[in-house]
Amino acid sequence: MLHDEVKLFFQEGSSDKVYFARIVPSGAGTFDVVVQWGRRGSALQQGKKALKVSLEKAEATLQRLVREKLSKGYEAMTASTKPAEVAPPMGEGSGSRATGVRKRVGRLAQLLNPVEPSQVEALLTDDDVVAQQKLDGARVLCHVADGEVLATNRAGQETTLAADVVHGLIHLPNGTVVDGEVMRQRGEVVYWLFDVLEFAGRDLSQEPYQLRFERLRDELEPGLSEPARVLETAWTTAQKRALYERLQRQGAEGIVFKRKRAPWTAGRPSSGGTQLKCKFVNAAEVLLVENAGNAYRMQVFDGGRLRDVGKVFSGTTNEARAMLDEALARGRRVVAEVRYLYATDELQLFQPVFVRVREDKEERACTAEQLKGTNRAVVDHD
C-alpha cells in the first residue's frame, strides 16, 4: 500500500531532472521513505531517506524533502504543470524561480571535469597544455570596481572575503575580474589567482588561456599585495612532469591541466573540456554501520574504539544499496572499500566514494592508521 507520494522536476539550461519520493510500509507499524532521482527519461537512482520509522516521522521526512527541493527550484508535477519537452534556457526555467538560492551578481565559474590517472601521461607530453596544482580551497571570483572588491562564489553569488585579501587586490585597475581560490595555509589566508577575465574594463574571456595568464602574470601581479599571489604554472613537459611528481610526493590533492589556446567558458561541460583535473585518491577499508538517511555511516577502529569518519553515498548503485540495507537490517556491520581524497584533522573522509564490499577483509583491517591527510602547505607561486 502506498501512503504518500510526490513527483518533482527541475528544468533549466543543461539540467533536466526529476525527483520522486514516496512512503511505503516496511514492517509492523513502520515505514520507509523511498526516493528516486536522475535525468528525466533515463534510468533513475534509488535510495532511502528514512528507514523503519513511524508514519508521523516518515511524513515529516517527506515534507522536509519537498520543502528543500522546492526552495532549490524544483516544481511539483500536476495535471496542469508538467516538464517541457526540452529544458528552457538559463534564467527562464524552474531554477530561476528558486526561493532558497541567492541572486547571481557575477559570472559563473569555469568548472573542470576529471580525468583518470591513465590519461595524465598524454597531457604531460602535450605541448598545447599547461599544468597547475589542484587547490583545496574556496573558489572566488573578484570584481574590482570604483575602489571596491565584489567577491562571488562559483555560482556567481556574492560571498565574503577577508579584509586583507581585499587589500591585496584593491590596487588592480578598475573594471578587472580575476579568478582564483582562497586557501588557509600555515595559519594564514592566501588568495591564489590563476585567471583574469576582464582587464581595465576589457573582456578577455574569449582570448586564449595562455594570453590571459601572461597578462595576469606580467601586468596584474606587480599590482598585487599579500596575501594575493599568482599560482605556479608549468609550461613544458619537463616542468609539468616535475610538478606532477612533486605534488604526488608531497601529498597534494591533485593537478589541473589547461589548454593554452582555449577561451574561458562558464559552467561545467557535459564531458571533457579544455580544463581538466586529476585527483590523487586514497583507498581504505571502513565499516559501514548504518544507513543514516540514504548515506552510510562509516567507522574505523582508533585506539581500540570505533570512531565515525563520515558518511558515504557516491559510488553506490541501486543493487549495492539493497544489499547493504539488507545486511544492516540483520544487524551486520559491512566491511567496504572506499576511495577518498584525504582525511581531515578530525579523521573525516573528504569526498568518499564506495568501491565494493570486501568480504575477504576482517573488521580489524578497518583502522585509523590507514587514513591519509592532505598537505596544504605545498603551494608555490611564480
N, C-alpha and C positions, 0 to 999 in steps of 0.2 A: 504494500500500500504506500502511495506517495503522499506525504503530508503537505509539503510546500515546495514550490519551485520558482526560480527566477531565470530569465533569459535576457542577457545584456549584450550590446555590441558597441564597438568603437571604430569609427572611420575618419581618417584624415591623412592626407598625403600618402605615404607608403604603408601606413597602418590600416589594416582591415581585419579586425579580430573580434572574437566572441568570448563570452564568459557565462557559463551556466552553473547554477548552484541549486541543490535540492536536499531535502531532509528525507532520509529513509530509515526504516526500523533496523536495528542491529541486535535485537535481543529482547528479553522480557523488560519492557518499560524503558528501553534505552534506544538512542538514535545516533546516526552519523550524519554529518553534513558533507555531501559529496560534491566536488567541483570539477568542471571540465573547462578547458581554455585552449586557445590557439588561433591560428589564422583561419578565417572563415572559409569553409569549403574544403579544408584539409583535415587529416586525422587529428583529433583533439587529445591533449594530455589530460590525465585524470588523477585526482588525489582527494584527500580528505582534510577538512579544516576542523572537524570535531569528531571524536571517537567515543561511542558508547556513553553519551551524556543524556540528561533528561530532556524531554521535549522543550521545556522552557529555555534551557541553555542552548539547545540546537536552534531554536527560533531567534534567540538573541544573537548567536553567531551569524546566522543568515542575514539578519537585519544590519549587523555591523559590516559584513562584506558588501552588501548593496550600497550602504552609505559611502564606503570607501571608493567603490568603483564609480558611482555617480559623481563624486567630487573630482574624479580624475577625467571626467568627460565621457564616460560610458552612458548609453541610453537604454531604456527598457524596450524590449520588443513587444509591440502591441498590434492590434488589428490595424491601427492607423499609422504606426511608427515602425518601419522596417528598414533594414540596411539597403543602401542603394546598390545597384549592380556594380558600380565602380566607385571607390572611395573618392570623395571630393578633395580638392587641393588644400594645402596647408592654409589655415585661417578660415576655412569655410565648412569644416566638418564638426563632428561632435567634440573633438578635443578643444576647439576654440571656445566652446561653451562651458569648459570645466570651471567649477566654482572653487576647487581646492588647489588650483595652480596659480602661482604668482604671474603677473603680467610680464611678457617678454619685452625688454627695453634695449637689448643689444643683439649682436649676431649669435646664431647657433655655432657651437664649436665644431671643428672638423674632428670626427671620431674615427678610430682605427679598428680594422678587423685583424684578427690574429692569424699568424702563420705557424705551421708546425716546425719543430726543430730541423726536420729533414729538408726544409726549404731554405734554411739560413745560408747554406754554402753558396747557392746561386745568387743570393742578394749580396753577400760579401764580395763576390767577384764581379758584380755588375757595375760598370763604370758610371751608369746613369743613376746610381743610388747612393745616398749618404746615410750615416748611422748616428744615432744619439742614444743616450741612456733612457730607458723607460723609467719615468719617475713615479713615486708612490705618494702623490700629494693631491691637492685640490686644484682642479682646472679653473683658471681665472683669466678672462679677457679684460684688459684695462683700456678705457676710452679717456683720453686726455682732452679736455675742452675747457677753455676760459679759466685756466689756472686750477681746475679741479680734476679729480680722477674718479670716473664711474667704473666700478668693478662689477662684472657679470659672470655668472657661472656657465657651465657647458650648455645649459638650456636657454641662455640669453636673459636670465632673470637677475635682478640686482642682488648683489651679495656684499658682505662686509670685507674689509681689507685692513690689516694692521696699519696704524699711522706711520710707522717707519717705512713700510713698503710704499705707501702713498708718497712719502717724501722722496723715495728713491726714483720715482717716475715724474715728479712734478715739473722737472726742467725739460721734459720732452716737448717737441713742437706742438702747438695747438692743432687739434684735428688728427691726432695719432692714435692708432689702435694696435696694441700688442697682445700677443697670446703666450701663455706660459702656465706654470704650475707653482703653487705656494707649498713649500715643504718646511717642516721643522727639523733642523739638523744641529746636533751638538748644542741643544738648548736655545738656538736662535731660529727665527723665521727667515727663509730666503725665498725670493720670487725668481724662478728660473725662466727666462724668456727664450723662446725658440721660433717665433714668427712675428712678422709685422704685417698687418692687413691694410692699414691706412697710414700715410706719412704726410703730415702737414696738410691734411685735407684731401690728399690724393689717394684714390682707391688703388691698392696694389694687389688685390686678391686674385686677379687674373694673370699676374706676372708669374714666371717660373719660380719655384721654391728657391732655387739657388740665388736668384737675383734678390728675392725678398730677404733671405738670410744674410746676404752680403750687405744689404742696406742696414739691416738690424745690427750687424757686427761693426760696420765701418762708420755709419752715420749716427746711429742711435746709442750705441754702447758708450761713446765718450760723454753723453749727457746723463747717463745713469749714475745713481748713487747707491751705496749699500743700503739695504740688502737685495737690490735688484741686480741680477747678473745674467749674462748670456751663456746658454748651455753649450758644453763642449760638443763639437761635431766632427765626425771622422769622414774624410772625403775619398781617400784612396783605399784600395783593397788592403794594403798593409795596415793602414790606420784603423780601418773597420775591424779587421781580424784582431788586432791588439786590443781594441776597445771591448769587443765581444768576449775575448778570453779573460780580460781583467774583470769585467762585470760578473762573469760566472765565478771566477776565483774569489772575488770579494763578497759574494752573496747578494748582489743587487737583484731587483725584481725582474729585469728583463732588458731588451734592446728594441729600439724603434728604427725602422727603415723608411726613408722618404725619397721619392723620385725627384731628381733635380729640376726637371722640366715641367713639373705638374703645377697647375694653378691651385689655389685654395678652394675647397668645396665644403659647404656646410653639411653637417649631419654625418651619418654612417652609411656607406653603400651597402646594398644587399649582400654583396660578396666582393672579395678582392679589394681593389682600391689602390691609390697612389701612395698611401701612408699605411704601413703595416707594423704590427707589434709581435714580438716573440717573448713570451713569459718563461722564466726559468722556474719550472714547477718542481715541487717536492711530493713525496708519497709517504703514507704512513698507514698502519693498521689501527683502527679505533673500534670501540664497542658502540653499537647502536642500541640504545636502551629504551627509547620511547618515540612514538610518533607524536610530536608536540604541535599538532595542527598543520599537517602537510609538510613538515620538515622534521628530520630525525635527529634527536639529541645524541651527541657524541661524547664519549668519555674515554679517558685513559687512566692507567694507574700511575700515581705520582706519590712516591714515598709510601707505597703500600695501600694508599686510599684512592678511590675513584674520584676523578676530577672532570668537570664539564669543560669541553674545548670548543663548544659551539654547536651549530645545527647545520645539517646538510640536506639539500634537496636536489640541486643541479646534478645532472647525470643519471638520476633515477628514471626508470621507464614505468609505464602502467603495470607491466608484468612484474618488475622488480618490487614496486611498492606493494602490490598484492601479496607477494611472497614475504616481504619484510613485515607487513601488518599481521599476517597470519602467525609468523614466528613470535612476534612481540605479544600478540594476544594470548599465546600459550605460556607466557612468562619467560621466554628465552631472550637472552642477550645475543646479538649477532655481531660477529667479527667481520669487519668490512675494510676494504682498501679504499682510501680516498686520496685524491691529489689536491694540493693546495699551494698557494704562493708562498706563504710564510706563517709562522705562529707569532702572535703579538706578545708583548711582555707579560700579558695575563694568560698566555697559552690558549688564546682563541685563534682557531684556524681561519685565515683570511682567504675568501673565495674557494671554499672546499667543493670538490666535485666527487660524487660517488663513482667508483670504478667497478667494483664487484664484491660479492660476498666471498670471504676467504674461509671455506670450510676446512682447509688444510692448516690453518693457524689457530693456536690456542689463545685464550683470553690474556694470558700473561705476556703475550707478544705486544699488547697494546699499552705501551709505556710512554711517559712524557719525554724520556731520553731520545726518542725518535725525532721529536719535533724540532724544526729548524726555523730560526728567526730570519729577519732581513737586515741588511746593513744600509741604513740611510745616509751614512757618512762618506759614501764613495763618490759623490757627485763632484765633478770638476767643471771648470768653465774655460772658454778660450781666452 
